[in-house]
Amino acid sequence: MLNLNPKAVLQQSQGLTVSPKMLQSIHVLQLSSADLVSYVHEQSAENPLLELAWTESMRSRKPNNNGKTRADSNRSVPFIDLAANPEDTLEMNLLSQLRFAKLTKHQYMIAKFLVGNLNEKGYLTITIKETSHCLQVTQDEVVQVLSKVQALEPPGIAARTLQECLEIQIRRDQNADPYAEMLVSSHLSELGNGKWKYLDKGLGIPLDLIKKSMAYIRTLNPKPGIAFKHHQQMNLKPDAEIYKELNHYIVLLYHDGVPKVSLNKNVMQLLSESDTKEVADYKRKHMQSARMLIQSLEDRKHTLVRVIEAIIEEQQMFLERGLFYLKPLKLKAIADKLGLHESTVSRTIQNKVVQTPQGIYELKFFFATALTTTDGDSASAERMKYRIRELIEDENKNKPLSDQQITDLMNKGGMQISRRTVMKYREEMNILSSRLRG
């Protein structure tokens, strides 16, 4: 029998609530030093309790064995020379567009989180479900906001797959080929494998129209965020330095141009002289915000040093002897070593560059893909690329090595690799094929 009597039932459930403090820490952690300057300046403009000391060559490092640190230089420099151009990074560019979008504060919070989880190619690296769980919002809300992010420039941004990226661009193009969206949505793999004649028969579309549509699809951008990456790399400055001292490696954080943030005692004193409730609430609110930012900056420095030190332990042979000795490394290995979540390590290495005895590298460079050698050991993709480049540099210029010949030589040398992978790595290094090198 159906019971229609209402009852009050108490249920206990587990959930993850992301506080504003945690969101700010996550955002600050993944900023480069240049972008951190802009962010801190924005925060200080909104909070009179924040005081910024603009100095050049402000550096911090862990004390060495003698407990000494390198002296700081405190020559002041204008902020205009230090602030990052918002167009230098994809994230800052999108955030500037979002400020003009018709979003509620709640929607802007979701959009900002999504933008912070785009990779260099402009693709979204977090799922709708994960975003919903992290922000404690419904999946429908995330989907709605994602559509607004995908409406930003450049077209195709924030897509989750290549197919979606191309579809977004086609739908936004008033002059799109009439068959392009249908072919991309349902037959992208056939197009990629060159099986046009099968499409001709199966779809009843003349082959010349399929070829015309394919020519249009080739004009679309499969990596809408990559242009920002290249522009940013030209201006990259190291966030830290790894150098050797007394047979062990030291991590030195660079703070050139990054302000020292503290509480403005004069403003605090001025606010304390008033006994009204409105002023007390104002002071409490901005005090909490200021302390959150200061703590987030300290957490960023502490986490960055820990992650770099863990990388040093794993990649010491590279630091000693060079690129050929870069070993495969996963985010999970560093996360487990430090007792952190993989996502924390991932955010820590984002947009960070380090000066090493072997040159300047992005931190994510040290997380090399593992490939198997014939003796059962593993080698990094960078090590494979190094060997390919080495073979090409030493080849007979009158008889350049084909991709198959390079593959055979590497396999004989104990490196298991396919011809397709050799071709892929060669193209990534912008090395021409043997036909064009001859």
Residue pairs with C-beta under 8 A, 6 or more apart in sequence:
15 136
16 133
16 134
16 136
17 136
18 134
18 135
18 136
20 292
21 292
21 295
21 296
23 109
23 113
24 292
24 293
24 296
25 295
25 296
25 299
25 300
26 116
26 347
27 39
27 112
27 116
28 36
28 39
28 293
28 296
28 297
28 299
28 300
29 296
29 299
29 300
29 303
29 344
29 347
29 348
30 116
30 347
30 348
30 350
30 351
31 39
31 300
31 351
32 84
32 89
32 236
32 239
32 351
32 352
32 353
33 237
33 239
33 254
33 255
33 256
33 257
33 258
34 84
34 88
34 235
34 237
34 257
35 84
35 88
35 89
35 91
35 92
35 351
36 258
36 300
37 79
37 82
37 83
37 84
37 257
37 258
37 259
38 83
38 84
38 86
38 92
40 52
40 258
40 259
40 261
40 293
40 297
41 52
41 79
41 83
41 259
43 50
43 289
43 293
44 50
44 51
44 52
44 261
47 286
47 289
47 290
47 293
48 264
48 267
48 286
49 263
49 264
49 267
49 268
49 283
49 286
49 287
49 289
49 290
50 261
50 262
50 263
50 264
50 290
50 293
51 261
51 262
51 263
51 264
51 265
51 267
52 259
52 260
52 261
53 259
53 260
53 262
54 76
54 77
54 78
54 79
54 82
54 257
54 259
55 72
55 73
55 74
55 75
55 76
55 77
55 259
55 260
56 73
56 74
56 75
56 76
56 77
56 256
56 257
57 72
57 73
57 74
57 75
57 255
57 256
58 72
58 73
58 74
58 255
58 256
58 258
58 260
59 70
59 72
59 252
59 253
59 254
59 255
59 256
60 69
60 253
60 255
60 301
61 69
61 70
61 250
61 251
61 252
61 253
62 250
62 251
62 305
63 69
64 245
64 246
64 250
65 246
70 252
77 257
81 257
82 257
84 92
86 92
86 93
86 95
86 96
87 93
87 228
87 231
88 228
88 231
88 232
88 235
89 228
89 232
89 351
90 118
90 120
90 122
90 157
90 225
90 228
90 229
91 115
91 116
91 118
93 228
94 115
94 118
94 149
94 152
94 157
95 112
95 115
97 152
97 153
98 108
98 111
98 112
98 115
98 149
98 152
101 111
101 148
101 152
103 111
103 145
103 148
106 137
106 141
107 141
107 144
107 145
107 148
109 135
110 131
110 135
110 137
110 141
110 142
110 145
111 145
111 148
111 149
113 131
113 134
113 135
114 124
114 126
114 131
114 142
114 145
114 146
114 149
114 158
115 149
115 158
117 124
117 125
117 126
117 131
118 124
118 125
118 157
118 158
118 225
119 125
119 225
120 225
120 226
120 228
120 229
121 222
121 223
121 224
121 225
121 226
121 229
122 154
122 156
122 157
122 158
122 159
122 165
122 223
122 224
122 225
122 226
123 158
123 159
123 160
123 161
123 165
123 225
124 146
124 158
124 159
124 160
126 134
127 160
128 139
128 142
128 143
128 146
129 139
131 137
131 142
132 138
132 139
132 141
132 142
135 142
146 158
149 157
149 158
150 157
150 158
150 159
150 168
152 158
154 221
154 224
154 225
154 227
155 168
155 169
155 172
155 173
155 221
155 224
156 165
156 166
156 168
156 169
156 220
156 221
156 222
156 224
157 168
157 224
157 225
159 165
159 167
159 168
159 224
162 188
162 222
163 184
163 185
163 188
165 221
165 222
165 224
166 184
166 188
166 217
166 220
166 222
167 181
167 184
167 185
169 220
169 221
169 224
170 176
170 177
170 180
170 181
170 184
170 220
171 181
176 216
177 212
177 213
177 216
177 217
178 213
179 205
179 209
179 210
179 213
180 213
180 216
180 217
183 191
183 199
183 210
183 213
183 214
183 217
184 191
184 217
187 199
187 203
190 196
190 198
190 199
191 199
191 214
191 217
196 207
196 210
196 211
196 214
197 207
199 205
199 210
200 206
200 207
200 210
203 210
232 351
236 353
236 360
236 362
237 254
237 256
237 353
238 254
238 353
238 354
238 355
238 360
239 253
239 254
239 304
239 352
239 353
239 354
240 251
240 252
240 253
240 254
240 304
240 305
240 308
240 352
240 354
240 355
241 251
241 252
241 254
241 354
241 355
241 356
242 249
242 250
242 251
242 252
242 308
242 312
242 319
242 354
242 355
242 356
242 357
243 249
243 250
243 252
243 355
243 357
244 250
244 319
244 357
249 312
249 316
249 319
251 305
251 308
251 309
251 312
253 301
253 304
253 305
261 293
261 294
261 297
262 294
263 287
263 290
263 291
263 294
268 283
268 287
271 279
271 282
271 283
272 283
274 280
303 340
303 344
303 348
304 348
304 352
306 338
307 334
307 338
307 345
307 348
307 349
307 363
308 354
308 363
310 334
310 337
310 338
311 329
311 334
311 363
311 366
312 319
313 337
314 327
314 329
314 333
314 334
314 366
315 326
315 327
315 329
315 366
317 325
317 327
318 325
318 326
318 327
318 358
318 366
319 356
319 357
319 358
320 357
322 358
323 358
323 382
323 383
323 386
324 383
324 386
324 387
325 383
326 366
326 368
326 380
326 382
326 383
327 368
327 378
327 380
328 368
328 369
328 370
328 371
328 378
328 379
328 380
329 366
329 367
329 368
329 380
330 367
330 370
331 342
331 345
331 346
331 367
332 342
334 340
334 345
335 341
335 342
335 344
335 345
338 345
348 363
349 362
349 363
349 364
349 367
350 364
352 362
352 363
353 360
353 361
353 362
353 363
354 360
354 361
354 362
354 363
365 382
368 380
368 381
368 382
368 383
369 380
369 381
370 378
370 379
370 380
371 378
371 379
371 380
371 381
371 384
371 415
371 416
371 417
372 378
372 379
372 416
373 379
373 414
373 415
373 416
374 411
374 414
374 415
374 416
375 414
379 415
381 425
384 410
384 415
384 417
384 421
384 425
385 425
385 428
385 429
387 410
387 413
387 415
388 406
388 410
388 422
388 425
388 426
388 429
388 431
389 429
389 431
391 401
391 406
391 409
391 410
392 400
392 401
392 406
392 426
392 431
392 437
395 401
397 437
397 438
398 438
399 438
400 434
400 437
400 438
401 409
401 434
402 434
403 419
403 422
403 423
403 426
403 433
403 434
404 419
405 434
406 422
406 426
407 417
407 418
407 419
407 422
410 417
410 422
411 417
423 433
426 433
431 437
